[in-house]
Amino acid sequence: MFVKVNDVDLYYEKMGTGRPLIMVHGNSEDHTIFNEAAEVLKDHFTVYLPDSRNHGQSSVVKEDLHYETMADDYLKFMEELDLNDVVFYGFSDGGILGLFLANKTDRITRYILSGANVTPDGVKTQLKLLVKVLYFFTRDPRMKMILEEPNISKNELNKIKTKTTVVAGENDMVKETETLFIAHNVPDSKLMILPKEGHGSYIVHSTKIADLILKEIEEDQ
């Protein structure tokens, strides 16, 4: 299915019944990374699996990409589909979008964010070097965005009032100091550092993230 937001067509899949759960993928991925998790989660939620602009089956725009613009796409996505009391799960870039959304809407009442960073320097050196090489050869605006953004301040994190779980793998490509900075500055957030996990090892084509989401939401009850 497609929905028109901000002059782009966002592709999404929908399955299950219950409270809406939006799951947003990382950079250069698409919604299919969540296929296995969604099979578990659809028995508990109405699961929405969108592709961000310039990803998957959604529209490709020629101008530069910005996290704030992409976050606004998801704000309009929820408005167009009239979604409320949303659980928002974001992985990597999806997690960054969740941080941008947190001060923009009250439609989302729960955030679970994995492998997010708030500055371009919040990722480990090997990832940053890889992205620089990829951008040099491809001029892909998705790579440029990683090199220049996000730039989310401590003050912006302090303003987040929605219940939030901040997750990262023990061997994540995001620096642990960055994850700790987010968790310590989002008021009353919960921090989870997962032993022996990498950036996406428990997420991409895995049911582990489904188990984590279910456990976190059950504990809210």
Buried (B, 14 or more C-beta within 10 A) or exposed (E): EBBEBBEBEBBBBBBBEEBBBBBBBBBBBBBBBBEBBBBBBBEBBBBBBBBBBBBBBBBEBEEEBBBBBBBBBBBBBBEEBEBEEBBBBBBBBBBBBBBBBBBEBEBBBBBBBBBBBBBBEBBBEEBBEBBEEBBEEEEBBBBBBBEEBBEBEEEBBEEBEBBBBBBBBEBBBBBBEBBBBBBEBBEEBBBBBBEEBBBBBBBBEBBBBBBBBBEBBEEEE
